[in-house]
Amino acid sequence: YVPFTMYFEGHKYHEIADHLTIPIGTVKTRIHVARKLLKKNLKSYDNGVKKAIYVNED
């Protein structure tokens, strides 16, 4: 997710939208989804051991 990477680097929503020529709402949605996936993946680690991850791509 390019928007999440740019956001993580410190860019503002409007800067990302302008750079990628996409609506700001799309930027916010993509960042939200990326943050949820990151959180889910980080929770799969327990004491340094990765557990199985089941992704539901509905």
C-alpha positions in Angstrom: 0.0 0.0 0.0 1.7 3.1 -1.3 -0.6 5.5 0.7 0.3 3.8 4.0 4.0 3.9 3.2 3.8 7.7 2.4 1.7 8.2 5.5 4.2 6.3 7.6 7.0 8.6 6.2 5.1 11.6 7.5 3.1 12.8 4.5 -0.3 14.4 5.1 -3.5 12.9 3.6 -3.8 15.7 1.0 -0.2 15.4 0.0 -0.7 11.7 -0.7 -3.9 12.3 -2.6 -2.2 15.0 -4.8 0.8 12.8 -5.4 -1.2 9.8 -6.4 -4.0 11.8 -8.1 -6.7 10.0 -6.1 -9.5 11.3 -3.8 -8.6 12.0 -0.2 -11.3 9.6 0.9 -9.6 6.8 -1.0 -6.3 7.7 0.7 -8.0 7.5 4.2 -9.7 4.2 3.3 -6.5 2.6 2.1 -4.5 3.7 5.1 -7.3 2.5 7.4 -7.2 -1.0 5.7 -3.4 -1.1 5.8 -3.3 -0.3 9.5 -5.9 -3.0 10.3 -3.9 -5.6 8.4 -0.7 -4.5 10.1 -2.4 -4.7 13.5 -3.8 -8.2 12.7 -0.4 -9.4 11.5 1.4 -8.0 14.5 -1.0 -9.7 16.9 -0.1 -13.0 15.2 3.3 -12.9 17.0 3.5 -14.3 20.5 6.8 -14.3 22.3 8.7 -14.1 19.0 6.9 -17.1 17.5 4.7 -16.4 14.6 1.3 -18.1 14.7 -0.8 -19.0 11.6 -2.6 -16.2 10.0 -6.0 -16.7 8.4 -7.0 -13.9 6.1 -10.6 -13.5 5.1 -10.6 -11.4 1.9 -14.3 -10.6 1.7 
